[in-house]
Amino acid sequence: MSDVALDKGGEPSAETAAPARTSILLQHVSQLMISVIVVLVGFGVYDVAVRQPRTPRLGVVDVGQLYGLAHDQAARVALKAVQSAASGPAAATQAGEAIGNLYRTPQDFGPAFSRVLEGLSADCRCTLVAMAAVFGAASTVPDYTAEAARRMGLEALDERRGTGGEQQ
């Protein structure tokens, strides 16, 4: 057998039994820790190599809010032009053009909006979805509406709404 001292009943003596139990316990704990580390490394490799490339990242854009900003901006330009039209024929011509631009806003908005969204999607490496199509995930899906407005040259959302882009 081993070099363990036995008492009269054939059991290990009290002096040698406690260190043997501690040694066995440490052996089991170290095996458990190594197993946990191996499993965690496996999960990490799976997450980086398998799951991440296939899981699309999403972002939302409030199309209605952006269109409203574009329309409001065109309306402000038209209003300023109409107000200054009384100063002369050149100002009246500019007012007419500004009013024409107000009605052209929908045709101009579409292509500009598409270009901005393509660039924004490439920059964030995410799929952009209309905000109206997303339900219940408002806190987990990033909102790129303010950045799209900035890229389109529209008035900052927080200046218009007064609350950092959130609708009131």
N, C-alpha and C positions, 0 to 999 in steps of 0.2 A: 504494500500500500504506500502511503506517503510518509513524510517525516513529521506528521502532526502527532502531538502527544495525546494519548487517549486516557480517559479516566477509567475507573473500575467497571463501568457499565459498557465500555466499548465506544463511548461517544467522545468527540473531541473535548479537550479540557476547556474551561472558561477562558483561560488566557489566550488560546489559539483560535477559538471559535469566533470571537468578535472581529479580529482582523480579517479572517477568511470571509465573513459575511460582508464586511465593508469592501473588500476587494471584488467580490462578485457583484455587489451593487454598483460600484464604480465602473466595472466592465459593462454592465447592462446600460448604464446611463451614457457612457461614451459611445456605445453602439447605436443607441437611440439618437444621440446628437448627430452622429455621422449620417445616419439615415435621413434625418430631417434636412440637413444641409444638402445632401444629394437630391432630395425631392425638390427643395426650393430652387436649386440651380437648374433642374429640369424644367420647372415651371417658368423660370426666367428665360431660358433658351426658347421654349415653346412660344412665349409671349412675343419675343422679339422676332423670331424667325418664321413663325407660322401664323399666329393670330393677327398681328399688327398690319402686315401688308394687305390682308384681305378685308379688314374691317374699315369701312369708309368713315372718315371724319365728317361731321356735319356742321354747318353754320347756317344761320337764318338771316334773311334780309326782308325788311318790311317794304314791299313794292309800293303799296298804297301811300305810305308815308313819304317815300322818295318822290313819287309822282306829284303828291300834294306840294312838296317843297319846290319842285321844278315849276309847277303851275303858279304857286304864290310868288316865286321870284320873277317870272315873266309878267305877272299881273302888276307887281310893284314897279317894274321898269316901264310898263305901258302907262301906269298912273302918273309917274313922274314926267313922262314924255307929254302926256295930255295936259298936265298942269303947266308945263313950260311952252305949250303950243301957241299960246297967245303972244309970245315974244317975237314971232316972225314966221315967214314961210318955211325956212329951213327947219325950225322946231316943229312946225305942223307936219312936215314930211317925216321927220323922225318919229313923231307920235303915231302917224299912220303905219310906219314900219313896225313900231313896237306893238301896236294892236294886231298887226298881221302875224308877228312872232308869237303872240299869245295864242292864236289859233293854230300855229304850226307846232306848238309844244308837244302834242302827242306824237307827231311824226319824227321830231328830233329826239324825243325822249327814248324811244325804243332802241335805235342803234347805239346811242351813247350809253344807255343802261347795259346793253349786252356787252359792249367792250369793257366797261368797268367791272361787271361781274366776272367775265373771263379772267381779267387780270387779278382780281381779288381772290378768285378761286385758286389760281396758280400760286399766288403768294402765300395763302394760308394752307395750301395743299389739302383742301377740303371740298366737299360737295355743298353748294349753297342751295337752300330750299326756301321757298316763299314762307314767310312767317305764318301766314294763314293756314298752311298745311301742317304745322307742328302743334300738337296738343300735349299738354302735361309735362313738357320737358324744358320749360322756359329757363330754369336755372342751370341745366346741364348742357344746353346747346348755345354756343357763343353767338351773339348778335353782331353782325357786321354792317348794320344799317348806317351807323354814324360814319364809318370808314368809307362806305360807298358814296354817301352824300359829300364827304370831303373830296373824294376823287372826281366827282361830277361837278365840283365847283358850286355846290348848293350851300345855302346858309347852314351853319352848324346846328345840329338838332337840339343841343342843350340851350342855345340862345332862343330857339323858336318855342320849344316846349317848356323850358325853365327847369328841367329835371334830368339832365344827363341823357336825354334820348328816350326816356320812358314816356309812354303816353299817359296823359292825365285823364 
